[in-house]
Amino acid sequence: MIHNRLNLYRTERGLSRKELAERVDVNPQTIGFLERGDYNPSVELALRLARVFEVPVEALFSLDPFPSLSSQLASVAVRPPAVSPLSVPTSLNAGILPAPAAT
């Protein structure tokens, strides 16, 4: 079985099944069959779909189930925050000021 995230990408881009089908030159029913997992795409169709969404084919299709979005979001939420630019010392906030100009 081939798993896919076609519906996720399509709805994220605000495309109807008909609009996506027109872009990849297939019947809108084919898009529905793909999204439900009732049909596996040809290599050519998978590449055309990936081109429409500007992602690698592996982002759309997989032999293994994709992790749920909620589990992916949960793992992002528990990661420590990245160092913000405000916490990195600069010459001004580290107490290193330029020498006063000679008068």
HELIX and SHEET records of a PDB file:
HELIX    1   1 LEU A    6  GLU A   12  1                                   7    
HELIX    2   2 ARG A   17  VAL A   24  1                                   8    
HELIX    3   3 PRO A   28  ARG A   36  1                                   9    
HELIX    4   4 VAL A   43  PHE A   53  1                                  11    
HELIX    5   5 VAL A   57  LEU A   60  1                                   4    
HELIX    6   6 LEU A   69  VAL A   78  1                                  10    
HELIX    7   7 PRO A   85  SER A   87  5                                   3    
SHEET    1   A 2 HIS A   3  ASN A   4  0                                        
SHEET    2   A 2 PHE A  61  SER A  62 -1                                        
END                                                                             
